[in-house]
Amino acid sequence: MTAFVRVSGLPNSNYLVGYPGISATLPRIEGKVEIRPGVGISAPVSISLITIALIRRETIHPSADSVTKKHLAAPRKEITDVVGKEMLLYRCVTGKEYENVMCMDLPFVLFIPYGRGGEETARRVPPASLQLPSRTAETYYELVVTVQQGHQDQKKYAFPVPILRYDTLSTFGMYNRPESAERMTDHLVTLGISLPRWSYGPLDPVDVYIKLSPNPDWLSKAKRVTIQKITIGIEEEITYNHEGDEPSKKVNRLAKRTQPVGAKMPEAGYMTNLGIVFPAKDLRDAEGIIPRGKPAFPRYSVSGFTTTGTLYKIEYYLTVKAHLTSAKDILLRQPIVVCPYDYAGCKEEMNAIEQAAKDAAHINAENPMLPAPTILRENDHDALHTLGMTMVGTTRKPLIE
């Protein structure tokens, strides 16, 4: 008899508890595996072994966004990893090939690694679920339940689970310290920038302080330089197969703003403030309706965000370019962090993260104190009642309370 398998989360909540990427919240997946008869209503199911694991699947196909290259390039590359550890939920008693059960409810908890165990793959913080346009790269997670029925019959049941990361929230203090950088090309002019913060989400304002300074040792030549215009932009750099032998990069310009200047270089230098809004993706279609999303992928208001997987990584840069005459143009690329949530959304999450950390302080990861499993075997008293059936003489009938 084939088993019907379902995974359910805690009542009125999701599978995911805690905040992945923040170790103090002990991020974990909690729920229970429910086993019922698959065909018919009340026929017992033969069960030998049941395990559950969180599986990460990652795929890349850098040429998927090009119709011509798609068929000529190498096929899609895919890897599969177990996140954390596989958990044994049930094994029948020694000496028996299987046990006939009417129903099973098996609680489980799978702790998501939070980066405190070295650089082993199984202990790294898993990257967030993401699917880039045209599926050039994607990361998704599945809860895989393995059910062994006898020696030969083994089936796997997969249930998609979206995983998000919360360690890049723009409200964290580490991202709100000013960052500065300088660049010089031909020893005449120095381009310096300063960012008040360096983590941004959709529609967040990106403000940058810019200063062009002449070289005091070459002041007479530097004063002949004309500042034509200053351009700022945001670039997305996707590196495919970055840990392999032949990495490939794609750079997409997400936003750009140009400010004309048309002035000679002053002796004291030229200073200005420029701002640009980080672009957001419209989740609505042409009719203004938000379409149903895919169960394995959360809905993001950005096309991508800062992340690093095994097969690809996505980085973002704020580019500042000074267009000069009588001197070489100066281009400065400053790394920034892109978060899937805007500043207001990040601020709202802070109280919930603090509460999740307080709740996690009472949990022992080595012994999380799970509820007792519910297992009703074929010969248990009133086992049929749990399935809404009863015996009337020698016939099975629906149970009427």
C-alpha positions as CSV (number, residue, x, y, z in Angstrom):
1,M,0.0,0.0,0.0
2,T,1.4,3.4,-1.0
3,A,1.7,6.0,1.7
4,F,0.3,9.5,1.5
5,V,2.9,11.9,2.9
6,R,2.5,15.5,3.9
7,V,4.7,17.9,5.8
8,S,3.0,20.6,7.9
9,G,4.4,23.4,9.9
10,L,3.5,24.6,13.4
11,P,-0.1,25.7,13.9
12,N,-0.8,29.2,12.3
13,S,2.9,29.6,11.3
14,N,5.4,28.7,8.6
15,Y,8.0,25.9,8.6
16,L,10.8,28.4,9.1
17,V,11.4,29.6,12.7
18,G,14.0,32.2,13.5
19,Y,16.0,34.3,11.0
20,P,18.6,32.6,8.8
21,G,21.9,34.4,9.0
22,I,21.4,35.6,12.6
23,S,22.8,32.9,14.9
24,A,21.2,34.3,18.1
25,T,17.7,33.3,16.7
26,L,18.7,29.6,16.2
27,P,17.1,29.4,12.7
28,R,15.4,26.1,12.2
29,I,12.6,24.3,10.4
30,E,9.9,22.9,12.6
31,G,6.9,20.8,11.8
32,K,5.7,17.2,11.5
33,V,5.5,14.5,8.9
34,E,2.1,13.0,8.5
35,I,1.7,9.5,7.1
36,R,-1.7,8.3,6.0
37,P,-3.0,5.5,3.7
38,G,-2.5,6.6,0.1
39,V,-5.1,4.5,-1.8
40,G,-8.5,3.8,-0.1
41,I,-9.3,5.2,3.3
42,S,-8.4,2.7,5.9
43,A,-6.0,0.2,4.5
44,P,-2.8,0.0,6.6
45,V,0.5,1.2,5.3
46,S,3.8,-0.9,5.6
47,I,6.6,1.3,6.9
48,S,10.2,0.4,7.5
49,L,12.1,3.7,7.8
50,I,11.3,7.4,7.5
51,T,13.9,10.2,7.3
52,I,13.8,13.9,6.5
53,A,16.4,16.4,5.3
54,L,16.6,19.9,3.9
55,I,18.1,19.8,0.4
56,R,19.6,22.8,-1.4
57,R,19.6,22.7,-5.2
58,E,21.6,25.2,-7.2
59,T,21.7,25.5,-11.0
60,I,23.4,27.9,-13.4
61,H,23.1,28.4,-17.2
62,P,24.8,31.7,-18.1
63,S,23.5,31.6,-21.7
64,A,19.9,31.0,-20.9
65,D,18.9,34.6,-21.5
66,S,20.1,34.4,-25.1
67,V,18.1,32.4,-27.7
68,T,21.1,31.8,-30.0
69,K,23.6,30.9,-27.3
70,K,21.2,28.8,-25.3
71,H,21.4,25.8,-27.6
72,L,25.1,26.1,-28.4
73,A,26.4,26.6,-24.9
74,A,27.2,23.9,-22.3
75,P,24.1,22.3,-20.6
76,R,22.8,23.6,-17.3
77,K,25.0,22.8,-14.4
78,E,23.4,21.6,-11.1
79,I,24.5,20.7,-7.7
80,T,22.6,19.2,-4.7
81,D,23.6,19.5,-1.1
82,V,22.2,18.4,2.3
83,V,21.8,21.5,4.6
84,G,22.8,20.5,8.1
85,K,22.0,16.9,9.0
86,E,19.5,14.3,7.9
87,M,17.1,13.4,10.7
88,L,15.9,9.8,11.4
89,L,12.2,10.0,12.3
90,Y,11.2,6.3,12.5
91,R,12.7,2.9,12.2
92,C,10.7,-0.3,12.7
93,V,11.8,-2.7,15.5
94,T,14.7,-5.0,15.0
95,G,13.8,-8.3,13.4
96,K,10.8,-7.0,11.4
97,E,10.9,-6.0,7.8
98,Y,8.1,-3.4,8.3
99,E,5.2,-2.5,10.5
100,N,1.6,-1.9,9.4
101,V,0.4,1.4,10.6
102,M,-2.8,3.3,10.2
103,C,-1.4,6.8,10.7
104,M,1.8,8.5,11.9
105,D,2.5,12.1,13.0
106,L,6.3,12.5,13.4
107,P,7.5,15.9,14.8
108,F,10.9,17.1,13.6
109,V,13.2,20.1,13.9
110,L,16.1,20.8,11.4
111,F,18.6,23.4,12.5
112,I,19.9,25.6,9.7
113,P,23.7,26.2,10.0
114,Y,24.7,29.7,11.0
115,G,28.4,29.7,10.3
116,R,30.0,28.8,13.6
117,G,31.6,25.5,12.5
118,G,34.4,26.4,10.2
119,E,34.2,26.5,6.4
120,E,32.8,23.0,5.8
121,T,30.0,23.2,3.2
122,A,27.4,21.6,5.6
123,R,28.1,24.3,8.2
124,R,28.0,27.4,6.0
125,V,25.0,29.7,6.2
126,P,22.9,28.7,3.2
127,P,22.3,31.4,0.6
128,A,18.8,32.7,0.2
129,S,16.3,31.3,-2.3
130,L,16.6,33.2,-5.6
131,Q,15.7,32.8,-9.2
132,L,17.3,35.2,-11.7
133,P,15.5,36.2,-14.9
134,S,15.5,33.4,-17.6
135,R,16.8,31.0,-14.9
136,T,20.4,31.9,-15.6
137,A,21.0,31.1,-11.9
138,E,18.8,29.8,-9.1
139,T,18.9,28.5,-5.6
140,Y,16.0,26.7,-4.0
141,Y,15.3,24.4,-1.1
142,E,13.2,21.3,-0.5
143,L,12.2,19.2,2.5
144,V,12.8,15.7,1.2
145,V,11.0,12.9,3.2
146,T,12.3,9.4,2.4
147,V,9.9,6.6,3.1
148,Q,11.1,3.0,3.0
149,Q,8.4,0.4,2.6
150,G,10.0,-3.0,2.9
151,H,13.4,-3.9,1.4
152,Q,12.9,-2.7,-2.2
153,D,10.2,0.1,-2.2
154,Q,11.7,3.4,-1.3
155,K,10.1,6.7,-2.3
156,K,11.1,10.3,-1.8
157,Y,8.6,13.2,-1.4
158,A,9.8,16.8,-1.9
159,F,8.2,19.9,-0.4
160,P,9.5,23.3,-1.5
161,V,10.6,25.7,1.3
162,P,11.6,29.3,0.6
163,I,14.7,30.4,2.7
164,L,15.5,34.1,3.2
165,R,18.6,35.7,4.7
166,Y,18.5,38.5,7.2
167,D,22.2,39.3,7.8
168,T,22.3,42.2,5.3
169,L,19.5,44.3,6.7
170,S,20.3,48.0,6.2
171,T,19.3,48.8,9.8
172,F,22.3,46.9,11.3
173,G,24.9,49.2,12.8
174,M,27.7,47.6,10.8
175,Y,26.2,49.0,7.5
176,N,25.6,52.5,8.9
177,R,29.2,53.5,9.3
178,P,30.6,55.9,6.7
179,E,32.7,54.3,3.9
180,S,35.2,56.3,1.9
181,A,37.5,55.6,-1.0
182,E,39.9,57.5,-3.3
183,R,41.2,56.9,-6.8
184,M,43.8,58.6,-9.0
185,T,44.7,57.9,-12.6
186,D,47.5,60.2,-13.9
187,H,48.7,62.0,-10.7
188,L,46.9,65.2,-11.6
189,V,43.5,64.8,-9.9
190,T,42.2,62.6,-7.1
191,L,38.6,61.4,-6.9
192,G,37.4,60.8,-3.4
193,I,33.9,59.6,-2.3
194,S,32.1,59.1,1.0
195,L,29.0,57.0,1.6
196,P,27.0,57.6,4.9
197,R,25.9,53.9,4.7
198,W,26.5,51.0,2.4
199,S,23.5,48.6,2.5
200,Y,20.5,49.5,0.4
201,G,17.1,48.0,-0.6
202,P,14.5,48.7,-3.2
203,L,13.7,52.4,-3.6
204,D,16.2,53.4,-0.9
205,P,18.1,56.7,-1.7
206,V,21.8,56.2,-2.3
207,D,23.6,59.5,-1.4
208,V,27.3,60.0,-2.1
209,Y,29.6,62.9,-1.3
210,I,32.1,63.5,-4.1
211,K,35.3,65.5,-4.0
212,L,37.8,66.1,-6.8
213,S,41.2,67.4,-5.5
214,P,44.1,68.7,-7.6
215,N,47.6,67.3,-6.8
216,P,49.4,70.1,-5.0
217,D,52.7,69.0,-6.4
218,W,51.4,69.5,-10.0
219,L,49.1,72.4,-9.3
220,S,49.8,74.4,-12.4
221,K,48.9,71.4,-14.7
222,A,46.0,70.3,-12.5
223,K,44.4,73.8,-12.7
224,R,44.2,73.4,-16.5
225,V,41.9,70.4,-16.1
226,T,38.2,70.9,-17.0
227,I,35.6,68.9,-15.2
228,Q,33.0,68.1,-17.9
229,K,30.5,66.0,-15.9
230,I,30.2,63.5,-13.1
231,T,28.3,60.2,-13.6
232,I,27.2,57.9,-10.8
233,G,25.6,54.5,-11.3
234,I,24.8,51.1,-9.7
235,E,26.1,47.9,-11.3
236,E,25.2,44.3,-10.7
237,E,28.1,41.9,-11.3
238,I,27.1,38.2,-11.5
239,T,30.0,35.7,-11.5
240,Y,29.1,32.2,-12.6
241,N,31.2,29.2,-11.5
242,H,33.3,31.5,-9.4
243,E,34.9,28.6,-7.5
244,G,35.6,26.6,-10.7
245,D,38.3,26.7,-13.4
246,E,36.5,28.9,-15.9
247,P,34.5,31.6,-14.1
248,S,32.5,34.0,-16.3
249,K,31.2,37.5,-15.4
250,K,28.2,39.5,-16.5
251,V,27.8,43.2,-15.5
252,N,24.3,44.8,-15.7
253,R,23.9,48.6,-15.1
254,L,20.8,49.0,-13.0
255,A,20.7,52.8,-12.7
256,K,22.6,55.9,-13.9
257,R,22.7,59.6,-13.3
258,T,24.8,62.3,-14.9
259,Q,25.5,65.8,-13.5
260,P,27.1,68.3,-16.0
261,V,29.7,70.5,-14.5
262,G,31.7,72.3,-17.2
263,A,34.2,74.1,-14.9
264,K,37.9,74.4,-14.5
265,M,39.5,72.6,-11.5
266,P,39.5,75.0,-8.5
267,E,42.6,75.2,-6.4
268,A,40.6,74.1,-3.4
269,G,39.0,71.2,-5.3
270,Y,35.5,70.6,-6.4
271,M,32.9,69.1,-4.0
272,T,29.3,68.0,-4.6
273,N,26.6,65.6,-3.4
274,L,24.8,63.3,-5.8
275,G,21.9,61.0,-5.1
276,I,20.3,58.1,-7.0
277,V,17.3,55.9,-6.1
278,F,18.0,52.1,-6.0
279,P,15.7,50.6,-8.6
280,A,12.8,48.4,-7.6
281,K,11.0,45.7,-9.6
282,D,7.3,46.1,-10.1
283,L,5.6,42.9,-8.8
284,R,2.3,43.7,-10.6
285,D,1.5,42.7,-14.2
286,A,0.2,44.9,-17.0
287,E,-3.3,44.7,-15.4
288,G,-2.1,45.7,-12.0
289,I,-2.5,42.3,-10.5
290,I,0.2,40.5,-8.5
291,P,0.4,37.0,-10.0
292,R,0.7,33.9,-7.9
293,G,4.3,33.2,-7.1
294,K,6.3,30.0,-7.2
295,P,6.2,28.1,-3.9
296,A,10.0,27.6,-3.8
297,F,10.9,31.3,-4.3
298,P,9.9,34.3,-2.2
299,R,8.6,37.5,-3.9
300,Y,11.3,40.1,-4.0
301,S,11.0,43.8,-5.0
302,V,14.5,43.6,-6.5
303,S,15.8,41.6,-9.5
304,G,18.7,40.3,-7.3
305,F,20.7,41.0,-4.1
306,T,24.1,40.4,-2.6
307,T,24.5,36.6,-2.2
308,T,27.2,33.9,-2.6
309,G,26.4,30.3,-3.5
310,T,28.5,27.4,-4.7
311,L,28.0,28.0,-8.4
312,Y,27.5,31.8,-8.6
313,K,27.8,35.0,-6.6
314,I,26.1,38.4,-7.1
315,E,27.9,41.6,-6.1
316,Y,26.9,45.2,-6.4
317,Y,29.0,48.4,-7.0
318,L,28.4,52.1,-6.8
319,T,30.3,53.5,-9.7
320,V,31.5,57.2,-9.8
321,K,33.1,58.5,-13.0
322,A,34.6,61.9,-13.4
323,H,34.8,63.0,-17.1
324,L,37.8,65.3,-17.5
325,T,39.7,67.2,-20.3
326,S,43.5,67.6,-20.2
327,A,43.5,64.6,-17.8
328,K,42.4,61.0,-17.9
329,D,38.9,60.1,-16.8
330,I,38.7,58.7,-13.3
331,L,36.4,55.7,-12.5
332,L,35.9,54.5,-9.0
333,R,33.9,51.3,-8.1
334,Q,32.9,51.0,-4.5
335,P,31.3,47.7,-3.3
336,I,27.9,48.1,-1.7
337,V,25.5,45.5,-0.1
338,V,22.0,45.1,-1.6
339,C,19.3,43.8,0.7
340,P,15.9,42.4,-0.6
341,Y,14.0,44.7,1.8
342,D,13.8,48.5,1.9
343,Y,14.9,50.5,5.0
344,A,11.4,50.7,6.4
345,G,10.9,47.0,6.0
346,C,14.3,46.3,7.7
347,K,13.3,48.6,10.6
348,E,10.1,46.6,11.1
349,E,12.0,43.3,11.3
350,M,14.3,44.5,14.1
351,N,11.8,44.0,17.0
352,A,10.8,40.6,15.7
353,I,14.4,39.5,15.4
354,E,15.0,40.7,19.0
355,Q,12.0,38.7,20.2
356,A,13.1,35.6,18.2
357,A,16.6,35.8,19.9
358,K,14.9,35.8,23.4
359,D,12.8,32.8,22.5
360,A,15.8,30.9,21.1
361,A,17.7,31.4,24.3
362,H,15.5,28.7,26.0
363,I,16.2,26.1,23.3
364,N,18.9,23.5,23.5
365,A,20.1,22.7,20.0
366,E,21.5,19.4,21.1
367,N,18.1,18.4,22.7
368,P,15.3,20.5,21.3
369,M,12.6,18.6,23.3
370,L,10.3,17.6,20.5
371,P,6.7,16.4,21.2
372,A,6.2,12.7,21.3
373,P,5.4,11.1,17.9
374,T,1.9,9.6,17.3
375,I,2.0,6.2,15.8
376,L,-1.1,4.1,15.5
377,R,-0.5,0.5,14.4
378,E,-3.0,-1.8,12.6
379,N,-3.8,-3.8,15.8
380,D,-4.1,-0.9,18.2
381,H,-7.4,-0.3,19.9
382,D,-9.7,1.9,18.0
383,A,-7.0,2.6,15.4
384,L,-9.6,3.0,12.6
385,H,-11.3,5.8,14.6
386,T,-8.4,8.2,13.9
387,L,-9.2,7.8,10.1
388,G,-12.9,8.4,10.7
389,M,-13.9,4.7,10.2
390,T,-15.1,1.9,12.4
391,M,-16.0,-1.8,12.1
392,V,-19.7,-2.7,12.0
393,G,-19.7,-6.5,12.1
394,T,-17.2,-7.4,9.4
395,T,-17.7,-4.2,7.3
396,R,-15.8,-0.9,7.6
397,K,-18.2,2.0,7.9
398,P,-17.8,5.8,8.4
399,L,-17.6,6.7,12.1
400,I,-20.6,8.7,13.4
401,E,-19.8,10.2,16.8
